[in-house]
């Protein structure tokens, strides 16, 4: 599964109402533009951590602004 597909699955898991917006997500788009609140965002991160079997540090997470940033983090966190 590609990183963006995993991220989209995480978003759908925590906020299915965003499904119609996911088709147009671009790496340069800021995550907050999707309209997810901070609780949903943290749940999305938790989903990704569980799927990847990693824990993202707070220092890393504060630098994540765009979907491209999140894609890079997911790709870097994958085993192998």
Backbone bond lengths (Angstrom), bond angles and torsions (degrees), N, CA, C in turn:
res aa  C-N    CA-C-N  psi(-1)  N-CA   C-N-CA  omega(-1)  CA-C   N-CA-C  phi
1 X - - - 1.453 - - 1.536 108.35 -
2 X 1.309 115.98 132.62 1.458 120.75 178.60 1.527 109.92 -70.87
3 X 1.316 116.09 155.86 1.466 121.56 -177.87 1.526 111.39 -56.77
4 X 1.319 117.80 -44.58 1.467 119.80 -178.14 1.527 110.77 -64.32
5 X 1.315 117.55 -35.04 1.465 120.35 178.53 1.527 111.00 -68.08
6 X 1.321 117.06 -37.38 1.452 121.12 176.73 1.527 110.52 -65.98
7 X 1.315 116.84 -40.70 1.464 121.63 178.06 1.520 110.23 -64.50
8 X 1.318 117.13 -43.96 1.468 120.53 177.86 1.528 111.02 -62.35
9 X 1.329 117.64 -39.57 1.461 121.27 177.39 1.520 110.28 -62.84
10 X 1.328 116.64 -39.27 1.464 120.99 178.62 1.526 110.63 -64.59
11 X 1.319 116.84 -42.25 1.464 120.83 179.26 1.521 110.30 -63.91
12 X 1.318 116.86 -45.34 1.464 120.55 179.32 1.525 111.93 -63.10
13 X 1.319 116.59 -34.20 1.462 120.74 179.11 1.526 111.24 -63.38
14 X 1.333 116.69 -41.77 1.468 119.64 -175.70 1.522 113.81 -93.36
15 X 1.339 117.62 -23.34 1.464 119.77 -178.77 1.531 110.61 -150.49
16 X 1.334 116.47 79.96 1.469 120.44 -177.50 1.533 113.84 -58.39
17 X 1.324 118.10 -19.45 1.468 120.04 -179.30 1.530 112.30 -68.36
18 X 1.316 117.34 -11.68 1.471 121.24 -179.97 1.529 112.67 -88.31
19 X 1.309 117.85 1.21 1.471 122.30 -175.03 1.528 112.43 -53.22
20 X 1.307 118.11 -43.40 1.460 120.51 -176.37 1.528 112.67 -68.66
21 X 1.324 117.83 -21.45 1.467 121.47 -179.34 1.524 112.96 -87.50
22 X 1.319 117.53 -15.19 1.465 120.30 -173.03 1.524 114.13 -71.04
23 X 1.308 117.14 -25.82 1.466 119.98 -178.05 1.532 111.86 -65.55
24 X 1.317 117.09 -25.08 1.460 120.45 -175.96 1.528 113.44 -103.83
25 X 1.317 117.58 7.16 1.469 120.90 -179.64 1.527 109.80 -65.28
26 X 1.335 115.37 131.65 1.457 122.00 178.59 1.528 108.79 -121.86
27 X 1.329 118.25 151.87 1.464 120.51 -179.52 1.532 114.32 -55.98
28 X 1.327 117.27 -30.30 1.466 119.84 -178.56 1.526 113.20 -80.58
29 X 1.317 117.02 -10.47 1.471 121.74 -178.24 1.524 111.03 -72.99
30 X 1.328 116.12 135.78 1.455 120.06 175.74 1.521 109.58 -72.92
31 X 1.324 115.76 140.57 1.459 121.08 -177.47 1.521 110.90 -60.21
32 X 1.331 117.02 -38.90 1.466 119.86 -177.74 1.531 112.70 -63.79
33 X 1.337 116.90 -21.62 1.464 120.59 178.65 1.522 112.01 -65.19
34 X 1.317 116.90 -18.88 1.463 121.11 178.63 1.520 110.83 -73.29
35 X 1.338 116.76 -17.12 1.461 120.95 177.62 1.517 114.44 87.39
36 X 1.327 116.80 20.90 1.456 119.81 177.51 1.527 109.10 -85.06
37 X 1.325 116.05 137.19 1.459 118.40 177.09 1.524 109.70 -79.68
38 X 1.321 116.78 175.50 1.464 120.41 -175.32 1.525 112.78 -65.09
39 X 1.319 117.23 -33.56 1.469 120.44 178.55 1.529 109.75 -66.18
40 X 1.321 117.41 -46.47 1.464 121.14 179.48 1.525 110.51 -63.56
41 X 1.319 116.70 -37.83 1.457 120.32 178.98 1.529 110.69 -64.10
42 X 1.319 116.49 -43.06 1.468 119.97 178.66 1.533 110.91 -65.75
43 X 1.325 117.13 -37.28 1.466 120.54 176.70 1.527 110.54 -65.17
44 X 1.334 116.32 -37.79 1.462 120.66 177.48 1.525 110.02 -63.15
45 X 1.317 116.65 -44.73 1.458 121.27 178.44 1.532 109.94 -62.01
46 X 1.329 117.25 -41.83 1.457 121.30 177.64 1.523 111.56 -59.92
47 X 1.323 116.66 -41.28 1.466 121.39 176.92 1.525 110.24 -60.60
48 X 1.324 116.33 -46.34 1.463 120.51 -179.63 1.527 111.08 -63.42
49 X 1.337 116.31 -42.59 1.461 119.80 178.75 1.526 110.96 -60.67
50 X 1.324 116.05 -41.93 1.462 119.90 179.73 1.522 111.37 -65.51
51 X 1.326 116.60 -45.06 1.464 120.59 -179.35 1.530 112.30 -64.71
52 X 1.335 115.96 -36.88 1.456 120.79 -177.43 1.526 112.51 -91.55
53 X 1.322 115.95 -8.12 1.470 122.73 -177.54 1.526 111.06 54.95
54 X 1.343 114.84 50.48 1.466 122.80 177.44 1.523 108.56 -137.37
55 X 1.308 115.30 170.51 1.465 120.68 171.98 1.518 106.88 -128.38
56 X 1.327 116.48 122.43 1.453 121.22 178.97 1.526 108.53 -84.46
57 X 1.321 116.92 133.98 1.462 120.46 178.71 1.526 109.89 -75.42
58 X 1.321 115.09 156.33 1.463 120.07 177.43 1.531 110.71 -61.60
59 X 1.333 116.04 -35.63 1.468 120.36 -179.81 1.525 111.07 -61.80
60 X 1.326 116.33 -37.66 1.464 120.88 178.65 1.528 109.53 -72.93
61 X 1.312 116.49 -43.53 1.461 120.44 -174.47 1.528 113.20 -65.34
62 X 1.331 119.09 -32.41 1.471 119.90 -179.49 1.522 111.99 -68.63
63 X 1.334 116.93 -17.42 1.468 120.30 178.91 1.524 113.07 -92.11
64 X 1.315 117.76 -0.13 1.462 121.81 -179.36 1.521 108.90 -89.08
65 X 1.319 116.56 112.35 1.466 121.12 -179.95 1.521 112.77 -119.11
66 X 1.319 116.03 -38.20 1.463 120.29 -175.26 1.530 110.34 -111.71
67 X 1.318 114.37 166.44 1.465 118.75 174.99 1.526 110.22 -63.93
68 X 1.315 117.93 -31.87 1.458 121.19 176.37 1.519 111.40 -62.59
69 X 1.344 116.60 -41.38 1.467 120.65 176.32 1.526 110.19 -60.00
70 X 1.318 115.83 -43.88 1.463 121.00 -178.21 1.529 110.89 -68.62
71 X 1.317 117.18 -39.14 1.465 121.46 177.07 1.533 109.60 -60.59
72 X 1.333 116.91 -45.90 1.460 120.91 179.62 1.529 111.09 -61.03
73 X 1.328 116.72 -40.94 1.460 120.78 179.02 1.523 110.89 -64.16
74 X 1.320 117.20 -44.56 1.465 121.53 179.62 1.525 109.88 -62.50
75 X 1.333 117.12 -46.12 1.466 120.33 -178.59 1.529 110.91 -63.51
76 X 1.319 117.13 -38.80 1.461 122.12 179.54 1.543 111.00 -68.82
77 X 1.312 116.40 -29.03 1.464 121.79 -175.22 1.509 113.61 -87.36
78 X 1.309 117.15 -10.07 1.472 119.74 -179.27 1.517 110.38 -71.16
79 X 1.313 115.42 141.24 1.474 118.22 178.17 1.538 110.92 -66.92
80 X 1.320 114.51 150.08 1.460 120.32 175.48 1.450 110.80 88.58
